């Protein structure tokens, strides 16, 4: 049996194996346009995101198994993701949905012709050379990107409101996400007179060590920078658990953090993000070029406050802060 045929038979079962690292091919005819969800993170998280993509494409009038097939190429390890990128270049692939900066860089390394639609909350696409401009990308990359530099000051401001007298803040940063966020956080902290302790974390297993370092520096608050490592539900929960254990008021870009026991989350909901690039993929399948599709920004943000977490931390949040929340967990 040939390798391609073998993978086609294997794909359905292998997708359910914990930690299965290589590409899972959809069980459908190779004659149909293939969309690959190229994802840096746990397989379970990728499967949940894949459903959002399927639902959006269906809402756009496309029929799975007829107008497209959706496959996943998933790895939690960034090095493994780079290896998987080579398999993205095959005749059946019509578009790649690259989630996160590592996935985007890896996909762009192996192809300058296959359309790449990114969902990247960490990269400046123009500065990084992926697009000529926001309105006209010009190449094979388009997608949804987030302007973090402006947002970092807002996150720190909310943390200062929640903990009056705040002077020392710790920042969790995944180096794989690039330098844009950490540079913005350093500048925003300096502008607000805050001391910022930067902690590099490229593996969730290193979280206890990072929080121990925060204790040693007597950190009074925590900001978690965006990364697929921290945006997966498993990552969000582990950070929230460590923050509660070390009695640190924290805020992240993801509202799910507050819902998982953290103090505050302010930013785009993950479930709201995936339909946007999926709709762009529908346009590409209908013949539009990625270079002609303007880059998009998240347009909907949610502010979630966890009063139960605040009480456990000994914080009395101001009525004005609570009143601004879209959701309050009591």
Residue, then its C-alpha position, 0 to 999 in steps of 0.5 A: x500500500x502506498x504511503x498516501x493511501x495508508x494515511x487516508x485509511x489511518x487518519x480517522x482513527x489516528x486523530x483520536x490518539x492523545x498527542x498524535x502529531x502528524x497531519x490527519x487527512x479528512x476521509x473524503x475524495x482528494x478531488x475536493x478542495x482541501x483546507x488545512x487547519x494548521x494549529x499549534x496546540x493540543x489536539x482537543x483544542x484544535x478539534x473544537x476550533x475545527x468545528x467553528x470553521x466547519x460551521x462557518x463554511x456551512x453557513x457560507x453555503x459550502x458543503x463539506x465533502x462536496x465543496x471542501x474537505x477539512x483536515x488538521x495538522x496539529x502539534x503542541x511542540x513548535x519544532x514538530x510544527x515546523x516539520x509538519x509544514x513541509x506536508x502542507x504543500x500538496x496538490x489538494x490543498x487550496x488554503x491553509x488556516x494558520x493559527x498562531x505566529x509559529x504556524x504562520x511563519x512555518x507555512x509561509x516558509x514552505x509556500x508563497x503560492x498556496x493561500x494562507x489565512x492567519x489567525x494571529x494575535x501576536x504578529x504585526x503582519x506588515x512589519x513582519x513582511x507578510x503583507x504590503x499593507x492592511x488594506x492590500x496584503x498583496x501576497x499569499x497571506x491574509x487573515x485576522x491579526x491583533x494590534x497588541x501594542x495599543x492594548x497592553x496599556x489597557x490591560x495594565x490600567x485595569x490591573x492598576x484599578x483592581x489593585x490600588x498601589x500596584x508597583x510590581x507586575x510580572x509578565x508571562x511571555x512565550x518567546x515563540x510569539x515574537x517580540x512585539x508584545x513584550x516590547x509593548x508591555x515594557x513600554x506601557x509599564x514604564x509609562x505607568x511607572x510600573x516595574x515589569x518582571x518578564x518571565x519566558x515560558x515556552x512550556x506549561x510545565x515551567x509555570x510553577x518555576x515561573x510563579x516561584x520567580x514571581x514570589x521571589x521578586x514580590x510581584x503584586x500582579x500578573x499580565x499574561x501575553x498572548x500565545x497559543x500556549x496560553x490561549x488553549x483551554x488547558x493553558x488558561x486553566x493552568x495559569x489561573x490555578x497558579x495565579x490563585x495558588x500564589x495569590x496574584x491578581x492577573x489579567x489576560x487577553x482572553x475572557x476565558x481566564x476569568x471564567x477559569x478562576x482568574x481575576x480578569x480577562x479583557x479581549x476577543x473571545x476565542x469562539x468569536x475569532x475563528x468564523x472571520x478567517x473561515x469566511x475569508x477562506x470561503x471567498x478564496x474557494x470562490x475564486x478571490x485572491x488572498x492578496x486582495x482580501x484586506x487584513x482584519x482586526x477583532x471587532x468585538x471585545x469582552x471584559x469579564x470580572x471574577x468577583x469570587x477570585x477577587x474575594x479570595x485575593x482580598x480585593x474589593x473591586x470598585x463599583x465603576x470597574x465592575x460596572x464596565x464588565x460585560x460579564x461578572x462571575x459571582 
